[in-house]
Each structure stands twice: as structure tokens, then as C-alpha cells.
């Protein structure tokens, strides 16, 4: 397919704000894609150079793009940067400069979606001496053969921001419309496949419902809704319900196919190499040749027999060397709580009660290495409260409450799982701005503007400047500055505007109504709790509805 055809779709999408019009435009477009073009075209349609489960990075900075634009247009990099400062969008910069290109090329290659994606994927393969120049050449080659509007969207694809207003829900609706498939079935297929290309291929062939769990490919996990108390849990989930200890670890799905075992985080990252001790425990203590298990990896102290905070093992998630040494220093326990697939059979549409029964048959418990999460099935409020207080007395986060008949559905849904914690729910928010500090902190970004998501976009709920340390901590002002600086879009005085990519967990005393922030709310005494970038993306942050719900609940308790 000519890349220009996709660009024409992007331009049409840019001209309307109406969801139904966007849906129809995409639906009409995907119906005409040939089978052999689907993989590349669908990646480019969603600005995804690789499928979501493929964690390769192209490693291209704004500065590198500036140099590529300069090389392809013959305009000095300094002039390109000045224009960028004025316009604010590198895609628009590329389009404008190509329209005014000083050196016209007589013969250019007609760009195809295959060619564009091939060049962009090569960016991730380059390493060693001369890498920067090679990357510049790959991008410049595409720009040199581009029409101005093609250049704009090539650059935006590299930056991961098409800016044409097509959220995941719009694409899902378009698939449903194009192939006359139920939206709920599309969502279920996407949660399992995580690949738009596979969905379109199967839909074109009339075999959409063949989307199944594939052992070895990560999938989205089931999540819990926050409950105010146990009474709310009984009301929402029914009686009796299953209660489990809620642990402060990190979520993994364990995939075993023959002798091959992989561990995936909820962000779909493969952390198998970082946890060889867990792999060994899985081999020895879970029966079966092929399965997908849902579990929590928790730091565990052999001396005190107590669980340790998440921060204790966060170092292991990022570590690429001295793995075995770190495993001895920070041992972990695998707490298993669900099974999605076992010995060729999917259990997604099997009740929680039956899934738990299967776990008791296939898990060989060994405290300190692997156990089933402690569980209580009850319809008695008193016993449920005792179980909750037992969890808190052990230093755990709280409890999970689950409907015994619930099926395993990725995402949150009301009749499924709930969680209960003793404090106001911390919020996962994205940093959209920051400010440099004063005095000895003048070179560090020390105050962070934080936002939640909403239907209208990101909404600011406050600024957080406490909770981060100057030194002797895993997260310091210096380390945060290193993370945030490459994301700076613009600067005015000491304040900078940032690309919204870094997710943090924020604690607070309460939520107040505010005229200052566009969300209408402000967090009182917000405190930086921890980085969530290794577990969550901007798609996972809390919503404005979450903020409103917590505000209403706290108001009702006063």
C-alpha cells in the first residue's frame, strides 16, 4: 500500500472531532487493506512501530530528528530548531520545511507502508560505533522521498504521537463496524492478542472468534475496583465471596510451554531473566507442560518470615547483570492466585471457584518460595472483618474481595474483583510539567505537575514536591531530573512542559475542590510515593471519575 493512502486517512481524521465520523473513516479504510499489507499498515495506523508486547525501542531523540530534518532539507539544524521552538511540533516543522525545500530532488521513491516501517524498525537494530549517523540517514532517506504531508506523519510516528484523535476505543468501534462483530468480542480479542493486525486478519477471514490465549504471548490481566468497606464488597459481589490477602509485590503472568518459561509484568514486559529463582521454583512446583498462571512476586525475609515493601525488589526488575547475587540479597516468594490456561484448555470462561480448585491440584506449596494466596470464603461480615484486620496486622496492603462465580476478564468490571485498603486510595498520575528548584537544587527538577485522564484529555490535579530525596535513595531529585529532561517540550523561566510519559504513585491527605486546576480538584498535601513507569503507562493512570468518586466518599465520611 502506498504510504500516501494512510496519510490521506490521517488528514481526514484530523479534520473531524466527531467520533462516529472517525469510526467510519477507519472502518472503510481497513476493509480495503490486503491481507499481505495488514501487519505493517496496522502498526503505522496506530503509531506503533512494534506490537505492544514487543518491547524493542528505536532510541530516537528530538535532537536526532532535528538533524535528520536538516540533512533531508539542506537547512541548518539551528534554523530547524528555531522553527521548532516557534511551532512546537516536529511533524509540522518537517512538513513546512519540505514545502520550502532548497534542494529539489528530480527522482524520488514512492513510499509504501512496507518501506516506511522497514526503515523505522531498523532504528531499533542499530548499535555500536556510528549508530547516530546511521539512524539519521534512515530517517533522512524517508524524508527525502516524502511529500510534505507524508513527512509530517513519519516524524509523528517516530515520536509516537499522530495527533489525529484516534483513541483505542475508536479503533475498536471501527473494527466492529467494518466486520459486523460485537464490540465486546473485539475488546476480548484485543485483550488476548494485543495485536490489531491479528484481529483484522482473522476478521477478514471470517474466523474472528478463533482469537485465543497463546502461551508465550503476554495478555492483559484482570483488575480490581476499590471498595469503601466490606459491606460494599458483599453488596457488589454477592454472598459468599472469596477474600484473599492483598500483597505489595508486582504482578506477573507465568507462561510455560514445554521447557520454556516466561514471566510477564502487567505492562507486558518480559522479566524472565531478572528472576531465575522464580523460574526454578515454577519448574519444580507447578504441574503441567503448558499453562498461564496469574501471581504476585513479593519480597520475602527468610529471617523474619515477613513480606517486604515493593521497593525492595524494584531493583531486580531493572537489573541486567549480577542477577544471581541480587536474587540472594532480595529473595522473593511467588503467591499464586489464578489460572487462565492449563494443558491446552482455556479457563477464562470458568468460574473463580473452579479455577481455585484447579490451583490447589497443580501447585505444590513451599512457604518462602511458592504458595497460594491465603484465602477465605465467607458470607459472615464478622469473619470477613477479622480476615481484613489479620492482613493489616501482618503489614499487608489489605484484602482482595472476589465473586466466586466471576469469569476471568481483563480490565476492571463491577461484578468481578474489588480491593480494600485502610487509607485513601493512592493515585497513579502522569507528570505533565515541572519546575527547577532554588539554591543547591537549582539544576534539578524538584516540583512536578501531575494530571489524571478524562474524556477531554489530561487534567491537572496538583503539584507534588515532597517524597523525593536529595540523595541516598533509589529515587532522587537528580535521578528524576535525568528521567524528565529528555521529555521537555518547552521552557518558560524555571517551569518546563513535559511529554506525559512518566507515571508516579501519589499519596495525599484529602481531595479538595479547586478553581486553580482544570480538573476542578486539588490533592491536599500530595506526596511522591513511587515511580510506576516500570508497571504502568499513561493508559493506566487514574481518571477524573476516580478523583470525583474518592472526593464524594471522603465527603460522606466527614
Secondary structure, DSSP 4 states (H G I P E B T S, - for coil): -BHHHHHHHHHHHHT---HHHHHHHHHHHHHT--GGGHHHHHHHHTT-SS-TT--------HHHHHHHHHHHHT--HHHHHHHHHHH--HHHHHHHHHHT-SS--S--PPPBHHHHHHHHHHHHH--STTHHHHHHHHHHHHHHT--HHHHHHHHHHHHT---S---HHHHHHHHHHHHT--HHHHHHHHHHH--HHHHHHHHHTT-GGG----TTS----B--EE-SSHHHHHHHH-SSEEEEEE-SSEEEEEEEETTEEEEEETT--B-TGGGHHHHHHHHHHB--SEEEEEEEEEEB-TTT--B--THHHHHHHH--S-HHHHHHHT-EEEEEEEEEEETTEE-TTS-HHHHHHHHHHHB--BTTTEEEPPEEEES-HHHHHHHHHHHHHTT--EEEEEETT----SB--TTSEEEEESSPPPEEEEEEEEEE-SGGGTTSEEEEEEEEEETTEEEEEEEE-SS-BSSSSSSBHHHHHHHHHTTEEEEETTEEEE-S--EEEEE-SEEEE-SSSTTSEEEET-EEEEE-TTT--GGGSPBHHHHHHHHHHHHHH-
